[in-house]
Amino acid sequence: MNETTDLLIIGAGPAGMSSALAAASRGVSIVLLDDNPLPGGQIWRDGPQASLPTAARRLRERLQTCANVRCHAGTRVIACAADKTLLVENAERGWQITYQRLILCTGARELLLPFPGWTLPGVTGAGGLQALIKAGLPVRDERLVIAGSGPLLLASAATARHQGAHVLRIAEQASRAAVAGFAVQLPRWPGKLLQAFALFDRHYRTASHVLEALGQERLEGVRLLQQGKIVELACDRLACGFGLIPNTQLGQALGCELAEHALAVDAWQATTRQDHYAAGECTGFGGSELALVEGAIAGHAAVGDTAAAQRLWPRRERWQGFARTLNKAFALDPRLKSLSRVDTLVCRCEDVPYGDLVGHVSWRKAKLASRCGMGACQGRVCGAALEYLFDWTPPTPRPPFSPARIETLLGLEETPPN
């Protein structure tokens, strides 16, 4: 059975939960949709080995008391069925949701850059490893190397250590000067300073990045360039993450414009399409604190409470300052574009090596020549890497946005024309 709502919120991470709570006080009907089993997003992912912050638990508890908020967990958006109507699917069924206003809180995903050996079993993303551990992956007594860029490396290392892993190295590609410059700014955000002290690890090295994952049938070690010297470490797992990229696909499909690879929003968190708002990391990476305040502004604005939204502008500006400092410090070194060799697989779904992509002038031409990005993930992994490596403009997202059952897609045939 299809449903209608005044406000539809896509994504139940910090921004989505904050949006729902801000809007709920006006009494409008709200649907909060997420593909995870429980609210919290990636940063507050639950699981048998997860330890949720108090703030996350309180937000969940407050949501449960809101009679006008319906939560659909384990639910994905499949397609845009009609104007202000989305086709969605969960494990049992597919249906359509028609809304008056929409808030996109679709978050971000890891940027995974290809390098020799990155397809070996035992190599994952840094955030991916953290999610696996929270979900119950045993890592006790395993030797881990974590590499890439940004605070997520330290958070992943802390999660692994808490479950008994031995973290041998945290290789941060940013320079010592850049990281030091970031660190001296942290007293402006005391909570972040305390968090940095809590996550500190003596195995952390700046100006260091992965060169190659070593092994035959599975990972056996890693070769790093560490402050100008080549270092090899034997390890059981390698986790690499080169920052985050906003999830903008649904917003783009709805006609929302981008600014600097993220959804463009104004002071009210409104996108370039009327009645469509966005908050959190789909508008740019800045951490959970920024996502929470952006979500609240979007929620208030979407239900017409502009006074409440405007009162939050100073708090947002404070955390936007943190985001600017963070993103400047951990900007990627252009030398990372040369990690791949000619035979390094870039598109893992279609087994397309780097050498088959060099020389093409666009994503479309590369795809026609090699089937790159046409596999099961539809370019979700290799697409962002190719955009970084070759400066290609990614194609416009096309439905279905996620794998779907045939009977769900047949629901589009029942949609009346606009």
ZANU-35560 format. One record per residue (C-alpha): x, y, z. Coordinates in steps of 0.02 Angstrom, whole numbers, plus 50000, padded with zeros to 5 digits. Each point is the difference from the previous one (the first is absolute). Layout:
XYZ
...
//
This chain:
500005000050000
500685017149952
500095014150126
500025018950009
500855011750122
500285018450028
501884997950022
501114986049939
501774998650069
501244988849910
501364994150119
499904997150188
501765005050050
500345015050113
499315012449871
498444989849964
499554996850181
500305018450042
498905005349853
498584988850055
500045006150180
500065018249948
498514998249883
498974988650113
499515013950119
498925007849864
498904984649995
500274996049815
500054982049941
501814994249977
500764984549921
501824996350044
500794987449883
501694991250011
500794984349930
500794995150166
499094989350130
500035014050130
500185019149997
501765007050022
500785000049828
501784994249971
500775010250141
498804992750129
499834982849923
499314987350123
500524981950019
500534986750125
501715008050023
499465018249985
500015012550143
498785013949959
500305017550070
498745006650124
499455013449875
499524986749873
498984990250125
499085015550058
499555004849822
499314982649969
498985000750160
499285017149954
499534993749827
499054985550076
498905012250098
499475009649843
498314993149947
500045009449835
501674992449942
499944983449907
501694991549982
500344987949857
501624990550037
500864988949874
499205009949859
500825006749843
499475012549867
499894991249831
499385013549881
499085016449980
498254994049955
499185016849966
500095018150059
500274999350189
499784981150000
501384987350032
499994981349973
500754991250151
500324982050052
500354990050157
500254981450027
498134996349985
499275011749870
500165015149887
498875015250007
499885018449959
500115014750119
499275016749948
500595015350097
499755018750010
501785003950055
501604989850003
501615001050100
501504990649931
501154993650136
500874986949894
501725001950082
501654995549921
501044984949953
501854996050000
501125004749857
500944984149953
501505002549887
500724985249905
501784994250032
500924983849964
499274986050106
498465009350058
498874985849942
500844987050113
498914992350137
500425009150160
500005017449923
498505011150041
499535018150020
500425008350166
498185003850036
499534983149927
501114991250126
499235009950142
498254995249942
500484981749986
500744999850175
498445008250072
498964986949912
500984986150084
501574996649896
501304992150116
501695008749991
500784994950167
501894997649985
499995004749815
501325012049934
499245015349917
500675014249894
498855014749968
500425012649863
499255014649907
499455016950065
498945008450131
499374997050177
499084984249947
501684990950002
500205003250187
498184995650036
500174983549906
501624996150093
499175003350168
498554988449956
501224986349948
501085001950156
498464999250110
499634982849927
501774993750030
500875003449834
501825005649990
500095016149898
501765000349930
499905016249902
498815014349960
500665007949839
499315017549972
500395007449829
499905018150060
501645008450045
500595002550178
499825018949978
498194998249941
499524988550144
500905011050126
499115015349931
498354991150023
500444994650176
500425017650060
498275005749944
499074986850101
499865010350162
498675010149906
498934984350012
500394992750173
498984984349972
501024995949846
501615003150096
499484987450133
499514987849863
501715001949919
500874996250165
498904984650023
500394993449825
501875003550002
501044985049947
501894998950011
500034990549834
499315015149906
501155006549862
499745015049887
500645002249821
499724981349975
498944990249878
499754982549934
500974994549845
499494981849985
499074986250090
501084984350001
499454982049987
499464986149883
498334992450050
499665012850136
500835014750086
501684996150080
500765017350020
500045017949940
501315011349922
499905018250056
500885016049953
500295007150174
500745017450008
501064996949846
500554982350043
499274983449942
499404989250144
499284982449994
498914992850137
499284982550016
498155001250044
498344990749996
498905014649948
500235016349908
498665013550009
500145014849881
498875015149988
500435016349912
498675011050074
498135001049966
498955004649849
498215006650015
498594988549944
499165011549874
499254987549878
498195001350059
500105018950013
500685001249823
498624988649935
498735011650082
500755015049910
501025007550142
501585008849945
501754996750067
501335011750070
501764993250024
499424981949981
498645001850134
498175005049997
499865018949991
498955007750140
499575017550060
499915006950177
498404990050033
500804983849936
498865001249848
500654992549839
499765007649828
498364990549980
498505007350090
499394990550155
501584989350000
501295002250139
501644991650042
501044998450158
501504990750065
501444992949901
499094999649833
500285018950005
501844998350050
501014991050132
500085008150171
499664987050135
498484995250103
499875016750091
499785009549837
498804986849935
498915001650155
499825018949988
499744999749812
498664986850022
499105010550130
500055015449888
499314989949853
498634992550109
499435016750067
500085008349829
499054986049914
498495002650114
500075019049992
500795003550170
501305012149930
500285008750167
500574983850083
501094996049849
500835017150002
500434998750185
501114985149955
501035009349869
501395005350121
500244981950058
500084994249820
501305013249958
501064994150146
500024982149936
500215005549820
501625008050060
500554983150065
499544991949834
501035012649901
501514997250113
499824981249988
499814999249812
501475011649971
501164989950112
499584983149924
499925004849816
500664985749895
501785000449933
499944999849808
501344986450003
498654987750052
499375000749821
501524989949948
499744985250117
499274988649865
501054989949879
499454995449824
499314983250060
499185006450160
498144996549997
498975015850015
498264993349963
499914984250104
498284994849939
500534999349816
501874996550026
500555015949911
501835004650032
500715017550010
500904997949833
498354997849907
499385016850064
501515011049968
499755010649845
498115001450005
499335017650014
498384996550093
499084987550107
498814996249858
501374995749875
500914989350129
498394990850041
499604996549818
501754993349969
500234989850160
498334997950092
500785009150147
498655004350128
498704988649920
500124985850126
499024995850157
500475015850096
499585011249851
501575010450027
499715003750183
501784994650042
501005003749844
499025015449948
500675011550136
501764993149976
499945003749813
499355017450034
501525003050112
501274991249887
499465007349831
498905014950044
498564992049905
498255006750029
498944985550065
498434995549903
498285005750057
499274986950119
498704988849920
498744988350083
499964987650075
501125008250131
500194983450092
499734981849948
498144996450008
498764985849976
499084999049835
498315001650087
500585016350080
500525007249832
498324994949927
499265012650122
500645013649885
498784994149867
498575003950118
500565018150023
498865012149907
500905012149883
500425017350067
//
